[in-house]
């Protein structure tokens, strides 16, 4: 008999993706061993991913400069763990600059490894002090190689507003008051490349487009064309902007587990299929767009005489001319077409008069 209790624990400041699995075993036979191994594999696969979850408490965080603590780096400005303000516990992270630039990063995943994708949630409390010239912005970042692109941007304006960026356009989503905690919550849908913002639990109606349009390249073990969350960046909206600013941050979370007390509504189910035309022949899809999650679609590769399918590319595989698949995410489809060595096309055309 085997008693197994999987337990997922996330501690303040814990490294991304690390979880605890508690297993209690009683005497078992070989069949039970196999069942146990299967269970462990499935259990580990089902765990959600957490990029950050912390309230900046001791002993995980030491008071003072946060640079080099648990994935944080301070390039300019000041970022300290302090007891001056705290939403939970006794400590928070305070960011500030005095007539200077501010650039603070939290790196969850480097640019040469996969980040997290699908549906990703971010949540934190912010206590603004004062802003002159420019306020502090929270940026969700995608990294690959030496490149970085902004997924979402939340800006605290000097006029007391909180703004979200819908692609390049700003939308007022709430207000802030000096020395008062305000909650910022976000749901990112990487499949539709949209995100929703909630201020103090109130979800704004706008579906915000990603701040920047981009196509990530392969880097290390991360694949190309798949957008992911990798890091948080705090600045004055731009890394080189000079301003005077002051704000505290607490109870920060980024991960794939939904925020339990905020309802962002149903996720959009529409997905796109991008077809890359082959060198020879054509690809057709049935049915035609629009497409939704769970829908069955058939791709047909039509070839001229003497050519063959060397293999589907993108999100499909195999060499058949007709491929049926189920849509789960946005997809890219292509085909590597070459000469059929068993029935090649004519090299020369001879006309006899």
Secondary structure, DSSP 4 states (H G I P E B T S, - for coil): -EEEE------TTPPTT----EEEE----HHHHHHHHHHHHHHHHH---EEEEE---TTTS-SEE-TTSTTEEEEESEEEEESS--SSSS-EEEEEEEEE--EEEEESS-TTS--B-SEEEEEEEEEEEEEESS--EEEEEEEETTEEEEEEEEEE-TTSEEEEEETTEEEEEEE--TT-EEEEEEEEETTTTEEEEEETTEE-S--EEPSS---PPPBTTBPTT---B-EEEEESSSTT--EEEEEEEEEEEEESSPPTT----PPP-EE-EEE---SSSEEEEESPSPEETT-EEEEEEE--TTEEEEEEEET--SS-SEEEEE-SS-EEEEEEEEE-TTSPPPSS-----
